[in-house]
Amino acid sequence: MKRLFWLGVGVAAGVALSRKATETARQASPAGLASNLGEAISELAGALGTFGADVRAGMSEREQELNDVVEQRSGLPRTVTPRRDVPAGRHAAESAARRARRAEG
């Protein structure tokens, strides 16, 4: 009976080790590595998207706080809201100059 028990334990251990070795070999193959890399890239893309959304939410919140402080200190209500569809800054001036050149030409 003792020998049969140890034979069963040996067979079970052999099956478990064989499965583990097969899985490790599959992961080390080019297809397995590509699969792991694909999963990692998609996970990274999801994390970056979430980070970007958090940053945008924080920016909006901070902008509102600053607007409230300006309103409170100046005593004037903020009546003009900037248009989000119109670019601002140096790039906007360059874009306007390009559009003017195209219109002339």
C-alpha positions in Angstrom: 0.0 0.0 0.0 2.9 2.4 0.8 4.4 1.8 -2.6 1.1 2.5 -4.4 0.7 5.8 -2.4 4.2 7.0 -3.4 3.6 5.9 -7.0 0.5 8.1 -7.0 2.4 11.1 -5.5 5.1 10.7 -8.1 2.7 10.5 -11.0 0.8 13.6 -9.7 4.1 15.5 -9.2 5.3 14.5 -12.7 2.0 15.6 -14.3 2.2 19.0 -12.5 5.8 19.6 -13.4 5.2 18.6 -17.0 2.3 21.0 -17.4 4.4 23.8 -15.7 7.3 23.1 -18.1 5.0 23.1 -21.1 3.5 26.4 -20.1 6.9 28.0 -19.5 8.2 26.7 -22.9 5.1 28.2 -24.6 5.6 31.6 -22.9 9.3 31.6 -24.0 8.4 30.9 -27.6 8.1 33.8 -30.1 4.3 33.5 -30.1 4.2 33.5 -26.3 6.5 36.5 -26.1 4.4 38.4 -28.7 1.2 37.6 -26.7 2.7 38.9 -23.5 4.0 42.0 -25.2 0.6 42.7 -26.8 -1.1 42.3 -23.4 1.4 44.7 -21.8 1.0 47.3 -24.5 -2.8 47.3 -24.3 -2.6 47.5 -20.5 -0.2 50.5 -20.8 -2.5 52.2 -23.3 -5.4 51.8 -20.9 -3.4 53.2 -18.1 -2.3 56.2 -20.2 -5.8 56.9 -21.2 -7.0 56.9 -17.6 -4.1 59.1 -16.6 -5.0 61.6 -19.4 -8.6 61.7 -18.2 -7.5 62.3 -14.6 -5.2 65.1 -15.7 -8.0 66.8 -17.8 -10.4 66.5 -14.9 -7.8 68.0 -12.5 -7.1 70.9 -15.0 -10.8 71.7 -15.2 -11.2 71.6 -11.5 -8.2 73.9 -10.9 -9.4 76.3 -13.7 -12.7 76.6 -11.9 -11.0 77.2 -8.6 -8.9 80.0 -10.2 -11.9 81.5 -11.8 -13.7 81.6 -8.5 -10.7 83.3 -6.8 -10.5 85.9 -9.5 -14.2 86.5 -9.3 -14.1 86.8 -5.5 -11.1 89.2 -5.5 -12.3 91.4 -8.3 -15.9 91.4 -7.4 -16.9 91.1 -11.0 -18.7 88.1 -12.3 -17.0 86.2 -15.1 -19.3 86.7 -18.1 -17.0 85.8 -21.0 -16.1 82.2 -21.3 -13.3 81.2 -23.7 -14.3 79.3 -26.8 -12.8 75.8 -26.7 -12.9 75.3 -30.4 -10.6 78.2 -31.2 -6.9 77.6 -30.6 -5.1 80.2 -28.5 -1.5 81.3 -28.2 1.4 81.4 -30.6 0.1 78.5 -32.7 -3.2 80.3 -33.2 -1.4 83.3 -34.6 0.6 81.1 -37.0 -2.5 79.3 -38.1 -4.3 82.7 -38.7 -1.3 83.9 -40.8 -1.3 80.7 -42.9 -5.0 81.0 -43.5 -4.5 84.7 -44.6 -1.8 83.7 -47.0 -4.0 81.0 -48.5 -6.8 83.4 -48.9 -4.6 85.9 -50.7 -2.9 83.3 -53.0 
